[in-house]
Amino acid sequence: MEKDQIRSNQALVEQGKQVVMNTYGRLPIALVRGQGATVWDADGRSYLDFLAGIAVNALGHCHPQVVAALQAQAAELIHVSNLYWIEPQVKLAQLLVDHSFADKVFFCNSGAEANEGAIKLARKYAKKTWGPNKYEIITMEKSFHGRTLATITATAQPKYQKDFDPLPAGFRYVPFGDLAALESAIGPQTCAILVEPVQGEGGVNIADQAYWQGVQKLAAEKQVLLIFDEVQTGFGRTGKLFAYENFGVQPQIMTLAKALGGGAPIGALLATDEVANAFQPGDHATTFGGNPLVTAAGLAVMNVLVNEGLLAHTEKIGAYFRSKLEDLAARFSLIREVRGLGLMLACELDRDGAPIVAACLEKGLIINCTAGSVLRFVPPLIISEADVDQAVAILEQVLTEAGA
Ligand SMILES: *Cc1c(COP(=O)(O)O)cnc(C)c1O
């Protein structure tokens, strides 16, 4: 096939509509190249990327150390299966253990799969430790945990569940940030609380330190495991390596994915020894999980994150970006609230955000809208003040044209 014939936005959009299942509301461009915080479409237009593949490309596009690690590993060994020990998998597990509360790691391929593993591990541990009727998982309204059947059930939003019933049993929902509701929902059947430290998909929702301390205390008192879904908040996104560090609490189980592989598809389930020991050979498995290629990418990402001062940079640039968004909020009444942590920031609007996202794209800025009216900003952690200034200038133009 002639590469140049097909490589235009229009050609790829048209062909894609013919052969790719219609599950995404895609914008009408095809992205074909990236470098740092910039991506190019098939027509050669460049964009400032403040979405980063939905909080995946924390180091930006094609970070030289990630590229080098993938190239070297691809030439050495791509896949062998988990019937054998895998060098980069062991090394990545060691780094994750060294830099978190956890003692053991299980590797999988996505966030949903990590949460599936967490649900299985929590149930097995609880049954073994506390008795056969401890199976229920409490999750939060407006949460997001993935798209498999168990994880759409954990995701307490009807729009993700509609038409896919019957759903697995054993989940109960409470409002996020409401300690009293959580306390009254916990019963003798409850085995775990599954919660995002900052709700991502649900609109970048934050709870305060007192809430998290209360959640941890409740979990300990009532013999309930605490599972943090850090699929989106992990790997420096909130200015700490893991978001739980912001609140002075620790879970017993944590799930990771998105930024872990710098774009290579990898997820992970982490736990304390006490809990992880509930899994025995045969209890849980996946063919691709933690294969040499993706764990080599994960190793490169972890090394850059912990050795190159990126966490301090994220905190600083996040505060700068936030102050610029607050300036915009003071001038444009359509912005109801600015919120977030580190470089996980959002502007809640008084209207549908989709037209704003489309107008920003037109002007060369990629952002995203979630929960209908929330503009979400999860740029690469490596962005500069100049990148922020450029993004804010485009946003300002778009808001001016929106007439608010
Ligand atoms: C994206 C996300 C998931 C799902 O991850 P996938 O890799 O798409 O399966 C789960 N939890 C949270 C908090 C997420 O942001």
PDBQT file of the ligand as one rigid body, heavy atoms in Angstrom, charges set to zero:
ROOT
HETATM    1  C1  LIG A 501      -8.415   4.482  32.984  1.00  0.00    +0.000 C 
HETATM    2  C2  LIG A 501      -8.817   3.972  34.311  1.00  0.00    +0.000 A 
HETATM    3  C3  LIG A 501      -9.147   2.627  34.522  1.00  0.00    +0.000 A 
HETATM    4  C4  LIG A 501      -9.241   1.633  33.389  1.00  0.00    +0.000 C 
HETATM    5  O1  LIG A 501      -8.017   1.418  32.803  1.00  0.00    +0.000 OA
HETATM    6  P1  LIG A 501      -7.959   0.640  31.397  1.00  0.00    +0.000 P 
HETATM    7  O2  LIG A 501      -6.501   0.492  31.142  1.00  0.00    +0.000 OA
HETATM    8  O3  LIG A 501      -8.661   1.509  30.403  1.00  0.00    +0.000 OA
HETATM    9  O4  LIG A 501      -8.653  -0.659  31.579  1.00  0.00    +0.000 OA
HETATM   10  C5  LIG A 501      -9.414   2.212  35.800  1.00  0.00    +0.000 A 
HETATM   11  N1  LIG A 501      -9.372   3.071  36.830  1.00  0.00    +0.000 NA
HETATM   12  C6  LIG A 501      -9.084   4.379  36.677  1.00  0.00    +0.000 A 
HETATM   13  C7  LIG A 501      -9.033   5.271  37.860  1.00  0.00    +0.000 C 
HETATM   14  C8  LIG A 501      -8.810   4.881  35.406  1.00  0.00    +0.000 A 
HETATM   15  O5  LIG A 501      -8.548   6.171  35.237  1.00  0.00    +0.000 OA
ENDROOT
TORSDOF 0
